[in-house]
Amino acid sequence: MNSIFLCFLCYIISIFQELFYKSYLTQSKVLNLKNQELLHIKGTLEQEIDKRSEELTNAHNLLLNEILDNHNYELKILKSKMELEKNQEKLKQVEAYEQLRAEFFANISHELKTPLNVIFSAQQILEKNIFDSQYPVTKEKKYLKIIKQNCFRLIRLIGNLIDLTKIDSGYLNVTLSNNDIVKITEDITLSVATFIEDKNIQLIFDTDIEEKEIACDPEKIERIILNLLSNAVKFTPEHGKIYVTIKDNYDNINIIVKDTGIGIPLDIQDRIFDRFIQADKSINRNREGSGIGLSLVKSLVELHNGKITLKSSPDQGTEFIICLPCNTVPESNICENISPKEYSYNEHIEKIFIEFSDIYFN
């Protein structure tokens, strides 16, 4: 009986052992699976952490770079503001200097004009007395002629300086009215023909239109053309030719002054309309001039809303082309215009002498 009980007890124990072993195996498999899952999750989390860390590092670097860029940009703005303030201060100083310079030129021009008028008046009185005299005074007449010409040169120089000062200050204006530009140009050209022919230079006028009415200031047009003709005479040798041509382009009209003279050096052609630029700067030059005439011509042309251009080659002559718009003013005041023909003879001749004062005639 005891042996049967022992056998049964052993059987029961073996069953429990088997069940325990199976349970242990099952739990081990579950734990292994859980462990694998945990390892996979750990790996995924580590990858995610690395990815997030890299993103945070990149974001941090981008933020630092952006902060640095903003800082540099602010520094540049600050430097630019400081430079701008300096430049503005310099600009104010330059403007103040230009204002002082303009006032100086205006004052000195007027100061020169007063004694010049006295000298010129005295010269005219002496000239009248000498020419009325019955005694031969050839030498005195020659000296009076020199005085008179140089008075004209000073009058021209002073007038140009005053006008340049007015241009800088914005006070030089043109009085526009409707005029026949062909007639004005032809009258001015023919009025100086005798003076030019005295230098053994042929003057030729041509036009492809008989009449063209545009808005212009006859006095300023006269000054422009006389200045260009004076330049052409100075740089054209004897037996040369000067051409004044008018070409109608419907919307605009060209006034062309061309000569067969020595031409303008290529290295100064782009600056020929700047102030104080001279084609002949040599000390022993045989052509007088201040270098402001063409600058003034350009300004007067631009006041007519026109433009002036240059064509020239050394020893091939020079050609100035004035292009004026064919506009008209609403109300015609032709009867009130002051054209070259309406000046008195003496006034007109004096204008020519003034513009041609840099040229010595026999």
Secondary structure, DSSP 8 states (H G I E B T S, - for coil): -HHHHHHHHHHHHHHHHHHHHHHHHHHHHHHHHHHHHHHHHHHHHHHHHHHHHHHHHHHHHHHHHHHHHHHHHHHHHHHHHHHHHHHHHHHHHHHHHHHHHHHHHHHHHHHHHHHHHHHHHHHHHHHHHHHH-SS--HHHHHHHHHHHHHHHHHHHHHHHHHHHHHHHHT------EEEEHHHHHHHHHHHTHHHHHTTT-EEEEEES-S--EEEE-HHHHHHHHHHHHHHHHHTS-TT-EEEEEEEE-SSEEEEEEEE-S----GGGGGGTTSTT--S---TT-SS---S-HHHHHHHHHHHTT-EEEEEE-TTS-EEEEEEEE----SS--GGG---GGGS-HHHHHHHHHHHTTTS---
